[in-house]
């Protein structure tokens, strides 16, 4: 067997060529780094593949052979993930390109409609994104948020400030003219949410379609929507109940990188929140940020005034929101709490590229989490209906 040397930062370490026990994880990492294995961080996230190649490192006689085999690992991993995602989509009854034959222009119509409305009113982008989130957390992603009438979801307190309904109605009317009775309002909303990210300079992703519209919409069912004063544990549980994990929670809350909130939603944090600080404000708020927020939201001022959720770049889909959390500049209490909880803070740090932690790319992870969320409780097949207009059940 060959004499093994591992090189790291100019240091050479000879490994015992006669060792019979498997190499330790740290030693394997040194070997893989020494032969410049690309995508190493991705392999480390998948223990099965990583252990297998660690075994090869202990038994192959040629590092060049090991490198060739390992460079194929990422391709295998990508194929595995694609198969897994496809499996989830099939189980949920949705798939990418569902309308490719029945209504091939559906996605382009939604895209152009979002773009046209965004040019005249940029606030519709965060509005549509939030609307999709609120739709999926109640009865699943079935467009129940869109229906008009007394005591519908639209009338519930968490939904009263939602905007973008006219965008969905516009897209639906155009699609009905091209392909009557084919495309659901639930799918239009899912596509519009994706396109809202793209117009704010985020990265696109493929949206599985094939949802059908629900026939139930009750304001009383919105109690399970995450609230802006809730603890991280409460938020995590609500996400877990929908099949979403802690990383999905932090990632999807990251949508607050665009959009605004009303003073009435967070003003309580600025005045008489506590007696433990000289200002009386929430102690988790950066002291230099308090005067800025108070200037925007005076104690007896207009509660409807809008304030950016991301003071760094409110109109761009980026990681500035997470930098705000690190700096004590989260506007909503529930957002800022993501920095005080160890499990959620670690995810925020990974999005920020904190040294010593495996990094995450926010835009990429956001698309993945959105696909997971958009498959919550979907209605497919003969379940539900295809509405003629989105604001009314057939």
Short mmCIF file of the C-alpha atoms (twelve columns), coordinates in Angstrom:
data_MODEL
# 
_entry.id   MODEL 
# 
loop_
_atom_site.group_PDB 
_atom_site.id 
_atom_site.type_symbol 
_atom_site.label_atom_id 
_atom_site.label_alt_id 
_atom_site.label_comp_id 
_atom_site.label_asym_id 
_atom_site.label_seq_id 
_atom_site.Cartn_x 
_atom_site.Cartn_y 
_atom_site.Cartn_z 
_atom_site.pdbx_PDB_model_num 
ATOM 1   C CA . UNK A 1   0.000   0.000  0.000   1 
ATOM 2   C CA . UNK A 2   1.177   3.518  -0.757  1 
ATOM 3   C CA . UNK A 3   2.687   5.857  1.803   1 
ATOM 4   C CA . UNK A 4   0.017   8.458  2.444   1 
ATOM 5   C CA . UNK A 5   0.806   12.103 2.921   1 
ATOM 6   C CA . UNK A 6   -1.733  14.798 3.681   1 
ATOM 7   C CA . UNK A 7   -0.819  18.419 2.963   1 
ATOM 8   C CA . UNK A 8   -2.602  21.302 4.656   1 
ATOM 9   C CA . UNK A 9   -1.273  24.846 4.808   1 
ATOM 10  C CA . UNK A 10  2.214   23.635 4.004   1 
ATOM 11  C CA . UNK A 11  2.179   20.922 6.687   1 
ATOM 12  C CA . UNK A 12  2.748   17.297 5.697   1 
ATOM 13  C CA . UNK A 13  1.443   14.403 7.755   1 
ATOM 14  C CA . UNK A 14  2.344   10.815 6.994   1 
ATOM 15  C CA . UNK A 15  -0.406  8.322  7.641   1 
ATOM 16  C CA . UNK A 16  0.271   4.807  8.804   1 
ATOM 17  C CA . UNK A 17  0.190   2.608  5.665   1 
ATOM 18  C CA . UNK A 18  -0.536  -0.477 7.719   1 
ATOM 19  C CA . UNK A 19  -3.465  0.819  9.717   1 
ATOM 20  C CA . UNK A 20  -6.410  -1.544 9.532   1 
ATOM 21  C CA . UNK A 21  -9.075  0.566  11.209  1 
ATOM 22  C CA . UNK A 22  -11.091 3.079  9.178   1 
ATOM 23  C CA . UNK A 23  -9.709  6.572  8.961   1 
ATOM 24  C CA . UNK A 24  -11.206 9.156  11.276  1 
ATOM 25  C CA . UNK A 25  -13.446 11.842 9.828   1 
ATOM 26  C CA . UNK A 26  -10.890 14.580 10.445  1 
ATOM 27  C CA . UNK A 27  -8.161  12.588 8.689   1 
ATOM 28  C CA . UNK A 28  -10.422 11.891 5.739   1 
ATOM 29  C CA . UNK A 29  -11.127 15.601 5.448   1 
ATOM 30  C CA . UNK A 30  -7.394  16.301 5.320   1 
ATOM 31  C CA . UNK A 31  -6.927  13.742 2.556   1 
ATOM 32  C CA . UNK A 32  -9.812  15.116 0.508   1 
ATOM 33  C CA . UNK A 33  -8.551  18.680 0.894   1 
ATOM 34  C CA . UNK A 34  -5.011  17.634 -0.080  1 
ATOM 35  C CA . UNK A 35  -6.190  16.362 -3.463  1 
ATOM 36  C CA . UNK A 36  -8.463  19.367 -4.009  1 
ATOM 37  C CA . UNK A 37  -11.790 17.589 -4.048  1 
ATOM 38  C CA . UNK A 38  -14.432 20.040 -5.223  1 
ATOM 39  C CA . UNK A 39  -17.851 20.171 -3.564  1 
ATOM 40  C CA . UNK A 40  -16.360 18.746 -0.362  1 
ATOM 41  C CA . UNK A 41  -18.773 20.754 1.785   1 
ATOM 42  C CA . UNK A 42  -21.725 19.206 -0.045  1 
ATOM 43  C CA . UNK A 43  -20.382 15.683 0.509   1 
ATOM 44  C CA . UNK A 44  -19.938 16.366 4.209   1 
ATOM 45  C CA . UNK A 45  -23.655 17.041 4.437   1 
ATOM 46  C CA . UNK A 46  -24.404 13.477 3.316   1 
ATOM 47  C CA . UNK A 47  -22.940 11.038 5.814   1 
ATOM 48  C CA . UNK A 48  -23.491 7.935  3.686   1 
ATOM 49  C CA . UNK A 49  -21.495 9.186  0.686   1 
ATOM 50  C CA . UNK A 50  -18.864 10.774 2.899   1 
ATOM 51  C CA . UNK A 51  -18.291 7.547  4.864   1 
ATOM 52  C CA . UNK A 52  -18.060 5.543  1.659   1 
ATOM 53  C CA . UNK A 53  -15.362 7.762  0.189   1 
ATOM 54  C CA . UNK A 54  -13.594 7.803  3.529   1 
ATOM 55  C CA . UNK A 55  -13.486 4.017  3.260   1 
ATOM 56  C CA . UNK A 56  -12.003 4.290  -0.243  1 
ATOM 57  C CA . UNK A 57  -9.355  6.665  1.068   1 
ATOM 58  C CA . UNK A 58  -8.306  3.972  3.502   1 
ATOM 59  C CA . UNK A 59  -8.084  1.219  0.903   1 
ATOM 60  C CA . UNK A 60  -7.206  2.593  -2.540  1 
ATOM 61  C CA . UNK A 61  -3.579  2.553  -3.628  1 
ATOM 62  C CA . UNK A 62  -3.807  5.687  -5.727  1 
ATOM 63  C CA . UNK A 63  -4.906  9.174  -4.774  1 
ATOM 64  C CA . UNK A 64  -5.451  9.968  -8.446  1 
ATOM 65  C CA . UNK A 65  -7.974  7.120  -8.654  1 
ATOM 66  C CA . UNK A 66  -9.626  8.348  -5.476  1 
ATOM 67  C CA . UNK A 67  -9.908  11.863 -6.905  1 
ATOM 68  C CA . UNK A 68  -11.510 10.631 -10.142 1 
ATOM 69  C CA . UNK A 69  -14.050 8.551  -8.235  1 
ATOM 70  C CA . UNK A 70  -14.836 11.302 -5.775  1 
ATOM 71  C CA . UNK A 71  -15.308 13.972 -8.416  1 
ATOM 72  C CA . UNK A 72  -18.164 11.820 -9.670  1 
ATOM 73  C CA . UNK A 73  -19.739 11.914 -6.236  1 
ATOM 74  C CA . UNK A 74  -21.237 15.331 -6.667  1 
ATOM 75  C CA . UNK A 75  -22.943 14.311 -9.899  1 
ATOM 76  C CA . UNK A 76  -24.389 11.290 -8.100  1 
ATOM 77  C CA . UNK A 77  -25.475 13.495 -5.214  1 
ATOM 78  C CA . UNK A 78  -27.206 15.976 -7.522  1 
ATOM 79  C CA . UNK A 79  -29.029 13.111 -9.261  1 
ATOM 80  C CA . UNK A 80  -30.073 11.679 -5.887  1 
ATOM 81  C CA . UNK A 81  -31.443 15.032 -4.698  1 
ATOM 82  C CA . UNK A 82  -33.279 15.571 -7.975  1 
ATOM 83  C CA . UNK A 83  -34.863 12.120 -7.669  1 
ATOM 84  C CA . UNK A 84  -35.821 12.793 -4.065  1 
ATOM 85  C CA . UNK A 85  -37.415 16.140 -4.916  1 
ATOM 86  C CA . UNK A 86  -39.241 14.600 -7.858  1 
ATOM 87  C CA . UNK A 87  -40.507 11.849 -5.570  1 
ATOM 88  C CA . UNK A 88  -41.865 14.416 -3.133  1 
ATOM 89  C CA . UNK A 89  -43.543 16.284 -5.962  1 
ATOM 90  C CA . UNK A 90  -45.146 13.129 -7.315  1 
ATOM 91  C CA . UNK A 91  -46.397 12.165 -3.882  1 
ATOM 92  C CA . UNK A 92  -47.917 15.599 -3.509  1 
ATOM 93  C CA . UNK A 93  -49.446 15.378 -6.993  1 
ATOM 94  C CA . UNK A 94  -47.618 18.405 -8.380  1 
ATOM 95  C CA . UNK A 95  -44.841 18.511 -10.929 1 
ATOM 96  C CA . UNK A 96  -42.804 21.020 -12.868 1 
ATOM 97  C CA . UNK A 97  -44.357 21.729 -16.267 1 
ATOM 98  C CA . UNK A 98  -47.837 20.492 -15.370 1 
ATOM 99  C CA . UNK A 99  -49.388 22.882 -17.905 1 
ATOM 100 C CA . UNK A 100 -46.769 22.429 -20.648 1 
ATOM 101 C CA . UNK A 101 -49.368 20.902 -22.976 1 
ATOM 102 C CA . UNK A 102 -52.719 21.991 -21.595 1 
ATOM 103 C CA . UNK A 103 -51.793 25.677 -21.212 1 
ATOM 104 C CA . UNK A 104 -48.193 26.277 -22.351 1 
ATOM 105 C CA . UNK A 105 -48.377 30.055 -21.900 1 
ATOM 106 C CA . UNK A 106 -49.593 29.930 -18.299 1 
ATOM 107 C CA . UNK A 107 -46.253 30.612 -16.619 1 
ATOM 108 C CA . UNK A 108 -45.235 33.329 -19.073 1 
ATOM 109 C CA . UNK A 109 -48.583 35.080 -18.595 1 
ATOM 110 C CA . UNK A 110 -48.129 35.123 -14.817 1 
ATOM 111 C CA . UNK A 111 -44.552 36.334 -15.180 1 
ATOM 112 C CA . UNK A 112 -45.404 39.202 -17.513 1 
ATOM 113 C CA . UNK A 113 -48.365 40.204 -15.337 1 
ATOM 114 C CA . UNK A 114 -46.215 40.386 -12.206 1 
ATOM 115 C CA . UNK A 115 -43.593 42.376 -14.078 1 
ATOM 116 C CA . UNK A 116 -46.157 44.854 -15.406 1 
ATOM 117 C CA . UNK A 117 -47.734 45.455 -11.998 1 
ATOM 118 C CA . UNK A 118 -44.342 45.667 -10.304 1 
ATOM 119 C CA . UNK A 119 -43.235 48.454 -12.626 1 
ATOM 120 C CA . UNK A 120 -46.133 50.617 -11.477 1 
ATOM 121 C CA . UNK A 121 -46.208 49.414 -7.846  1 
ATOM 122 C CA . UNK A 122 -43.113 47.662 -6.415  1 
ATOM 123 C CA . UNK A 123 -44.969 46.863 -3.176  1 
ATOM 124 C CA . UNK A 124 -46.859 44.052 -4.880  1 
ATOM 125 C CA . UNK A 125 -43.729 41.839 -4.837  1 
ATOM 126 C CA . UNK A 126 -43.536 41.369 -1.047  1 
ATOM 127 C CA . UNK A 127 -47.331 41.395 -0.963  1 
ATOM 128 C CA . UNK A 128 -47.644 38.374 -3.260  1 
ATOM 129 C CA . UNK A 129 -44.886 36.525 -1.439  1 
ATOM 130 C CA . UNK A 130 -46.584 37.022 1.907   1 
ATOM 131 C CA . UNK A 131 -49.979 36.121 0.434   1 
ATOM 132 C CA . UNK A 132 -48.660 32.760 -0.777  1 
ATOM 133 C CA . UNK A 133 -47.190 32.047 2.658   1 
ATOM 134 C CA . UNK A 134 -50.468 32.889 4.399   1 
ATOM 135 C CA . UNK A 135 -52.386 30.771 1.901   1 
ATOM 136 C CA . UNK A 136 -50.243 27.660 2.403   1 
ATOM 137 C CA . UNK A 137 -50.394 27.762 6.211   1 
ATOM 138 C CA . UNK A 138 -54.209 27.556 6.219   1 
ATOM 139 C CA . UNK A 139 -55.819 24.516 4.536   1 
ATOM 140 C CA . UNK A 140 -52.674 24.106 2.425   1 
ATOM 141 C CA . UNK A 141 -51.793 25.947 -0.782  1 
ATOM 142 C CA . UNK A 142 -55.301 26.075 -2.245  1 
ATOM 143 C CA . UNK A 143 -55.997 29.779 -2.911  1 
ATOM 144 C CA . UNK A 144 -58.404 29.952 0.049   1 
ATOM 145 C CA . UNK A 145 -56.809 33.324 0.886   1 
ATOM 146 C CA . UNK A 146 -58.231 34.803 -2.341  1 
ATOM 147 C CA . UNK A 147 -61.947 34.332 -1.821  1 
ATOM 148 C CA . UNK A 148 -64.206 37.274 -0.967  1 
ATOM 149 C CA . UNK A 149 -67.055 37.250 1.505   1 
ATOM 150 C CA . UNK A 150 -67.826 37.721 5.179   1 
ATOM 151 C CA . UNK A 151 -65.635 35.730 7.564   1 
ATOM 152 C CA . UNK A 152 -63.307 34.444 4.860   1 
ATOM 153 C CA . UNK A 153 -59.554 34.155 5.451   1 
ATOM 154 C CA . UNK A 154 -59.065 37.473 3.714   1 
ATOM 155 C CA . UNK A 155 -60.977 39.238 6.499   1 
ATOM 156 C CA . UNK A 156 -58.889 37.815 9.373   1 
ATOM 157 C CA . UNK A 157 -56.604 40.300 11.205  1 
ATOM 158 C CA . UNK A 158 -53.322 38.757 9.943   1 
ATOM 159 C CA . UNK A 159 -54.528 39.126 6.348   1 
ATOM 160 C CA . UNK A 160 -56.180 42.533 6.328   1 
ATOM 161 C CA . UNK A 161 -53.078 44.327 5.095   1 
ATOM 162 C CA . UNK A 162 -52.230 41.849 2.335   1 
ATOM 163 C CA . UNK A 163 -51.933 43.278 -1.152  1 
ATOM 164 C CA . UNK A 164 -51.590 41.926 -4.673  1 
ATOM 165 C CA . UNK A 165 -55.062 40.454 -5.214  1 
ATOM 166 C CA . UNK A 166 -55.456 42.525 -8.375  1 
ATOM 167 C CA . UNK A 167 -52.318 40.933 -9.828  1 
ATOM 168 C CA . UNK A 168 -53.750 37.445 -9.382  1 
ATOM 169 C CA . UNK A 169 -57.105 38.483 -10.832 1 
ATOM 170 C CA . UNK A 170 -55.381 40.059 -13.840 1 
ATOM 171 C CA . UNK A 171 -53.295 36.969 -14.532 1 
ATOM 172 C CA . UNK A 172 -56.304 34.691 -14.092 1 
ATOM 173 C CA . UNK A 173 -58.427 36.638 -16.590 1 
ATOM 174 C CA . UNK A 174 -55.657 36.463 -19.187 1 
ATOM 175 C CA . UNK A 175 -55.112 32.746 -18.634 1 
ATOM 176 C CA . UNK A 176 -58.849 32.018 -18.777 1 
ATOM 177 C CA . UNK A 177 -58.960 33.757 -22.152 1 
ATOM 178 C CA . UNK A 178 -56.161 31.518 -23.411 1 
ATOM 179 C CA . UNK A 179 -56.987 28.259 -21.606 1 
ATOM 180 C CA . UNK A 180 -60.414 28.323 -19.936 1 
ATOM 181 C CA . UNK A 181 -60.916 26.066 -16.935 1 
ATOM 182 C CA . UNK A 182 -57.365 24.687 -16.888 1 
ATOM 183 C CA . UNK A 183 -55.119 26.655 -14.524 1 
ATOM 184 C CA . UNK A 184 -55.898 26.950 -10.823 1 
ATOM 185 C CA . UNK A 185 -55.698 30.147 -8.813  1 
ATOM 186 C CA . UNK A 186 -53.499 28.273 -6.320  1 
ATOM 187 C CA . UNK A 187 -50.916 27.677 -9.039  1 
ATOM 188 C CA . UNK A 188 -51.124 31.258 -10.263 1 
ATOM 189 C CA . UNK A 189 -50.362 32.467 -6.731  1 
ATOM 190 C CA . UNK A 190 -47.422 30.035 -6.354  1 
ATOM 191 C CA . UNK A 191 -45.959 31.194 -9.662  1 
ATOM 192 C CA . UNK A 192 -46.540 34.856 -8.850  1 
ATOM 193 C CA . UNK A 193 -44.700 34.463 -5.541  1 
ATOM 194 C CA . UNK A 194 -41.668 33.074 -7.378  1 
ATOM 195 C CA . UNK A 195 -41.800 35.840 -9.978  1 
ATOM 196 C CA . UNK A 196 -41.988 38.429 -7.190  1 
ATOM 197 C CA . UNK A 197 -38.618 37.266 -5.938  1 
ATOM 198 C CA . UNK A 198 -37.149 37.446 -9.438  1 
ATOM 199 C CA . UNK A 199 -38.294 41.044 -10.069 1 
ATOM 200 C CA . UNK A 200 -36.564 42.071 -6.832  1 
ATOM 201 C CA . UNK A 201 -33.305 40.567 -8.128  1 
ATOM 202 C CA . UNK A 202 -33.555 37.215 -6.414  1 
ATOM 203 C CA . UNK A 203 -32.817 33.886 -8.093  1 
ATOM 204 C CA . UNK A 204 -35.567 31.967 -9.868  1 
ATOM 205 C CA . UNK A 205 -36.548 28.351 -9.223  1 
ATOM 206 C CA . UNK A 206 -38.825 25.811 -10.869 1 
ATOM 207 C CA . UNK A 207 -42.310 25.780 -9.377  1 
ATOM 208 C CA . UNK A 208 -44.167 22.451 -9.340  1 
ATOM 209 C CA . UNK A 209 -47.758 22.986 -10.468 1 
ATOM 210 C CA . UNK A 210 -50.958 20.938 -10.573 1 
ATOM 211 C CA . UNK A 211 -52.708 22.293 -7.471  1 
ATOM 212 C CA . UNK A 212 -56.459 22.700 -7.376  1 
ATOM 213 C CA . UNK A 213 -58.437 25.380 -5.588  1 
ATOM 214 C CA . UNK A 214 -60.123 24.818 -2.242  1 
ATOM 215 C CA . UNK A 215 -63.775 25.333 -1.444  1 
ATOM 216 C CA . UNK A 216 -63.390 26.419 2.194   1 
ATOM 217 C CA . UNK A 217 -62.186 29.796 3.468   1 
ATOM 218 C CA . UNK A 218 -62.787 30.719 7.110   1 
ATOM 219 C CA . UNK A 219 -61.254 33.560 9.084   1 
ATOM 220 C CA . UNK A 220 -61.354 31.371 12.192  1 
ATOM 221 C CA . UNK A 221 -58.847 28.965 10.639  1 
ATOM 222 C CA . UNK A 222 -56.031 31.526 10.514  1 
ATOM 223 C CA . UNK A 223 -55.023 31.084 14.167  1 
ATOM 224 C CA . UNK A 224 -52.140 28.806 13.191  1 
ATOM 225 C CA . UNK A 225 -50.405 31.551 11.221  1 
ATOM 226 C CA . UNK A 226 -47.110 32.494 12.944  1 
ATOM 227 C CA . UNK A 227 -47.465 35.725 14.930  1 
ATOM 228 C CA . UNK A 228 -45.077 38.673 15.212  1 
ATOM 229 C CA . UNK A 229 -44.737 38.355 19.016  1 
ATOM 230 C CA . UNK A 230 -44.265 34.593 19.167  1 
ATOM 231 C CA . UNK A 231 -41.289 32.809 20.684  1 
ATOM 232 C CA . UNK A 232 -38.928 30.887 18.439  1 
ATOM 233 C CA . UNK A 233 -40.186 27.622 19.923  1 
ATOM 234 C CA . UNK A 234 -43.756 28.516 18.987  1 
ATOM 235 C CA . UNK A 235 -42.657 29.459 15.474  1 
ATOM 236 C CA . UNK A 236 -40.664 26.255 15.092  1 
ATOM 237 C CA . UNK A 237 -43.629 24.158 16.180  1 
ATOM 238 C CA . UNK A 238 -45.978 25.813 13.687  1 
ATOM 239 C CA . UNK A 239 -43.497 25.192 10.903  1 
ATOM 240 C CA . UNK A 240 -42.886 21.626 12.058  1 
ATOM 241 C CA . UNK A 241 -46.630 21.000 11.973  1 
ATOM 242 C CA . UNK A 242 -46.446 21.818 8.252   1 
ATOM 243 C CA . UNK A 243 -43.444 19.582 7.590   1 
ATOM 244 C CA . UNK A 244 -40.937 22.447 7.636   1 
ATOM 245 C CA . UNK A 245 -37.776 22.407 9.747   1 
ATOM 246 C CA . UNK A 246 -35.789 25.087 11.563  1 
ATOM 247 C CA . UNK A 247 -33.738 25.960 8.484   1 
ATOM 248 C CA . UNK A 248 -36.941 26.370 6.470   1 
ATOM 249 C CA . UNK A 249 -38.256 28.710 9.180   1 
ATOM 250 C CA . UNK A 250 -35.241 31.014 9.060   1 
ATOM 251 C CA . UNK A 251 -35.051 30.829 5.273   1 
ATOM 252 C CA . UNK A 252 -38.697 31.703 4.684   1 
ATOM 253 C CA . UNK A 253 -38.691 34.484 7.274   1 
ATOM 254 C CA . UNK A 254 -35.823 35.829 5.181   1 
ATOM 255 C CA . UNK A 255 -38.525 36.950 2.748   1 
ATOM 256 C CA . UNK A 256 -38.667 40.004 5.008   1 
ATOM 257 C CA . UNK A 257 -35.637 41.211 3.080   1 
ATOM 258 C CA . UNK A 258 -38.261 42.958 0.928   1 
ATOM 259 C CA . UNK A 259 -41.419 44.735 1.977   1 
ATOM 260 C CA . UNK A 260 -42.739 46.824 4.826   1 
ATOM 261 C CA . UNK A 261 -44.815 46.565 7.972   1 
ATOM 262 C CA . UNK A 262 -47.124 49.023 9.728   1 
ATOM 263 C CA . UNK A 263 -46.039 50.996 12.790  1 
ATOM 264 C CA . UNK A 264 -48.946 49.501 14.722  1 
ATOM 265 C CA . UNK A 265 -47.382 46.045 14.357  1 
ATOM 266 C CA . UNK A 266 -44.115 46.804 16.165  1 
ATOM 267 C CA . UNK A 267 -44.477 50.202 17.877  1 
ATOM 268 C CA . UNK A 268 -45.022 48.539 21.264  1 
ATOM 269 C CA . UNK A 269 -41.327 47.609 21.206  1 
ATOM 270 C CA . UNK A 270 -40.318 51.285 21.220  1 
ATOM 271 C CA . UNK A 271 -42.279 52.697 24.156  1 
ATOM 272 C CA . UNK A 272 -42.767 51.369 27.677  1 
ATOM 273 C CA . UNK A 273 -41.725 47.898 26.625  1 
ATOM 274 C CA . UNK A 274 -39.603 47.393 29.732  1 
ATOM 275 C CA . UNK A 275 -38.281 49.201 32.791  1 
ATOM 276 C CA . UNK A 276 -34.853 47.579 32.498  1 
ATOM 277 C CA . UNK A 277 -33.560 50.024 29.875  1 
ATOM 278 C CA . UNK A 278 -33.138 53.778 30.052  1 
ATOM 279 C CA . UNK A 279 -35.167 54.226 26.882  1 
ATOM 280 C CA . UNK A 280 -37.951 51.853 27.878  1 
ATOM 281 C CA . UNK A 281 -37.540 50.136 24.504  1 
ATOM 282 C CA . UNK A 282 -37.056 46.454 23.780  1 
ATOM 283 C CA . UNK A 283 -33.472 45.745 24.943  1 
ATOM 284 C CA . UNK A 284 -32.806 43.532 21.903  1 
ATOM 285 C CA . UNK A 285 -33.035 46.596 19.628  1 
ATOM 286 C CA . UNK A 286 -29.732 48.292 18.840  1 
ATOM 287 C CA . UNK A 287 -29.605 51.539 20.855  1 
ATOM 288 C CA . UNK A 288 -28.673 53.595 17.782  1 
ATOM 289 C CA . UNK A 289 -31.646 52.180 15.877  1 
ATOM 290 C CA . UNK A 290 -34.297 53.228 18.402  1 
ATOM 291 C CA . UNK A 291 -34.283 56.972 17.531  1 
ATOM 292 C CA . UNK A 292 -34.697 56.118 13.849  1 
ATOM 293 C CA . UNK A 293 -37.710 53.924 14.495  1 
ATOM 294 C CA . UNK A 294 -39.252 56.434 16.896  1 
ATOM 295 C CA . UNK A 295 -38.899 59.159 14.284  1 
ATOM 296 C CA . UNK A 296 -40.793 56.969 11.837  1 
ATOM 297 C CA . UNK A 297 -43.356 55.825 14.396  1 
ATOM 298 C CA . UNK A 298 -44.047 58.478 17.073  1 
ATOM 299 C CA . UNK A 299 -45.827 57.151 20.140  1 
ATOM 300 C CA . UNK A 300 -49.096 58.855 19.189  1 
ATOM 301 C CA . UNK A 301 -48.442 58.863 15.462  1 
ATOM 302 C CA . UNK A 302 -50.112 57.182 12.499  1 
ATOM 303 C CA . UNK A 303 -50.181 53.436 13.188  1 
ATOM 304 C CA . UNK A 304 -50.754 52.691 9.504   1 
ATOM 305 C CA . UNK A 305 -47.476 54.245 8.388   1 
ATOM 306 C CA . UNK A 306 -45.268 51.725 6.586   1 
ATOM 307 C CA . UNK A 307 -41.685 50.982 7.616   1 
ATOM 308 C CA . UNK A 308 -39.206 48.796 5.747   1 
ATOM 309 C CA . UNK A 309 -38.565 45.389 7.305   1 
ATOM 310 C CA . UNK A 310 -35.027 45.456 5.887   1 
ATOM 311 C CA . UNK A 311 -33.509 48.879 6.442   1 
ATOM 312 C CA . UNK A 312 -30.383 47.919 4.491   1 
ATOM 313 C CA . UNK A 313 -31.916 47.187 1.071   1 
ATOM 314 C CA . UNK A 314 -35.720 47.033 1.330   1 
ATOM 315 C CA . UNK A 315 -36.303 46.541 -2.385  1 
ATOM 316 C CA . UNK A 316 -33.674 43.903 -3.093  1 
ATOM 317 C CA . UNK A 317 -33.871 40.199 -2.336  1 
ATOM 318 C CA . UNK A 318 -30.585 39.605 -0.514  1 
ATOM 319 C CA . UNK A 319 -29.034 38.748 2.870   1 
ATOM 320 C CA . UNK A 320 -29.167 42.271 4.297   1 
ATOM 321 C CA . UNK A 321 -32.109 41.217 6.473   1 
ATOM 322 C CA . UNK A 322 -29.912 38.679 8.263   1 
ATOM 323 C CA . UNK A 323 -27.210 41.289 8.818   1 
ATOM 324 C CA . UNK A 324 -29.877 43.414 10.488  1 
ATOM 325 C CA . UNK A 325 -30.718 40.607 12.901  1 
ATOM 326 C CA . UNK A 326 -27.062 40.258 13.846  1 
ATOM 327 C CA . UNK A 327 -26.900 43.995 14.480  1 
ATOM 328 C CA . UNK A 328 -30.088 44.223 16.558  1 
ATOM 329 C CA . UNK A 329 -32.031 45.879 13.744  1 
ATOM 330 C CA . UNK A 330 -34.831 43.415 13.228  1 
ATOM 331 C CA . UNK A 331 -38.062 45.424 13.078  1 
ATOM 332 C CA . UNK A 332 -40.447 42.662 14.128  1 
ATOM 333 C CA . UNK A 333 -39.980 41.069 17.534  1 
ATOM 334 C CA . UNK A 334 -40.383 37.564 16.091  1 
ATOM 335 C CA . UNK A 335 -37.670 38.314 13.517  1 
ATOM 336 C CA . UNK A 336 -35.149 39.588 16.047  1 
ATOM 337 C CA . UNK A 337 -35.735 36.538 18.228  1 
ATOM 338 C CA . UNK A 338 -34.155 34.407 15.508  1 
ATOM 339 C CA . UNK A 339 -30.816 35.847 16.665  1 
ATOM 340 C CA . UNK A 340 -31.388 35.057 20.342  1 
ATOM 341 C CA . UNK A 341 -32.187 31.363 19.876  1 
ATOM 342 C CA . UNK A 342 -29.159 29.117 19.330  1 
ATOM 343 C CA . UNK A 343 -30.769 26.873 16.706  1 
ATOM 344 C CA . UNK A 344 -32.051 29.698 14.519  1 
ATOM 345 C CA . UNK A 345 -29.019 31.914 15.106  1 
ATOM 346 C CA . UNK A 346 -26.783 29.204 13.647  1 
ATOM 347 C CA . UNK A 347 -28.797 29.252 10.402  1 
ATOM 348 C CA . UNK A 348 -28.630 33.046 10.228  1 
ATOM 349 C CA . UNK A 349 -24.865 32.854 10.702  1 
ATOM 350 C CA . UNK A 350 -24.558 30.309 7.910   1 
ATOM 351 C CA . UNK A 351 -26.374 32.662 5.554   1 
ATOM 352 C CA . UNK A 352 -23.960 35.405 6.606   1 
ATOM 353 C CA . UNK A 353 -20.936 33.209 5.960   1 
ATOM 354 C CA . UNK A 354 -19.644 33.240 9.527   1 
ATOM 355 C CA . UNK A 355 -16.213 31.664 9.649   1 
ATOM 356 C CA . UNK A 356 -16.114 28.138 11.007  1 
ATOM 357 C CA . UNK A 357 -19.655 27.256 9.893   1 
ATOM 358 C CA . UNK A 358 -20.714 25.537 6.692   1 
ATOM 359 C CA . UNK A 359 -22.116 28.330 4.555   1 
ATOM 360 C CA . UNK A 360 -25.544 28.467 2.944   1 
ATOM 361 C CA . UNK A 361 -26.578 30.431 -0.143  1 
ATOM 362 C CA . UNK A 362 -29.767 32.248 0.780   1 
ATOM 363 C CA . UNK A 363 -31.277 32.568 -2.687  1 
ATOM 364 C CA . UNK A 364 -30.750 28.874 -3.423  1 
ATOM 365 C CA . UNK A 365 -32.098 27.702 -0.075  1 
ATOM 366 C CA . UNK A 366 -35.056 30.049 -0.348  1 
ATOM 367 C CA . UNK A 367 -36.171 28.386 -3.581  1 
ATOM 368 C CA . UNK A 368 -35.878 24.947 -1.997  1 
ATOM 369 C CA . UNK A 369 -37.863 25.940 1.075   1 
ATOM 370 C CA . UNK A 370 -40.499 27.609 -1.090  1 
ATOM 371 C CA . UNK A 371 -40.977 24.390 -3.055  1 
ATOM 372 C CA . UNK A 372 -41.445 22.498 0.212   1 
ATOM 373 C CA . UNK A 373 -43.899 25.055 1.517   1 
ATOM 374 C CA . UNK A 374 -45.827 25.227 -1.759  1 
ATOM 375 C CA . UNK A 375 -46.578 21.517 -1.492  1 
ATOM 376 C CA . UNK A 376 -48.255 21.791 1.921   1 
ATOM 377 C CA . UNK A 377 -51.705 20.163 1.820   1 
ATOM 378 C CA . UNK A 378 -52.176 20.600 -1.911  1 
ATOM 379 C CA . UNK A 379 -55.389 19.447 -3.532  1 
ATOM 380 C CA . UNK A 380 -54.915 17.473 -6.730  1 
ATOM 381 C CA . UNK A 381 -56.755 15.074 -8.999  1 
ATOM 382 C CA . UNK A 382 -60.469 15.375 -8.344  1 
ATOM 383 C CA . UNK A 383 -60.071 17.123 -5.004  1 
ATOM 384 C CA . UNK A 384 -61.027 20.793 -5.028  1 
ATOM 385 C CA . UNK A 385 -61.839 22.695 -8.213  1 
ATOM 386 C CA . UNK A 386 -60.513 25.045 -10.871 1 
ATOM 387 C CA . UNK A 387 -62.167 28.370 -10.109 1 
ATOM 388 C CA . UNK A 388 -63.494 30.509 -12.885 1 
ATOM 389 C CA . UNK A 389 -62.522 33.624 -10.979 1 
ATOM 390 C CA . UNK A 390 -60.116 33.580 -8.076  1 
ATOM 391 C CA . UNK A 391 -62.183 35.623 -5.650  1 
ATOM 392 C CA . UNK A 392 -65.146 33.263 -5.632  1 
ATOM 393 C CA . UNK A 393 -65.742 29.551 -5.217  1 
ATOM 394 C CA . UNK A 394 -67.524 28.079 -8.242  1 
# 
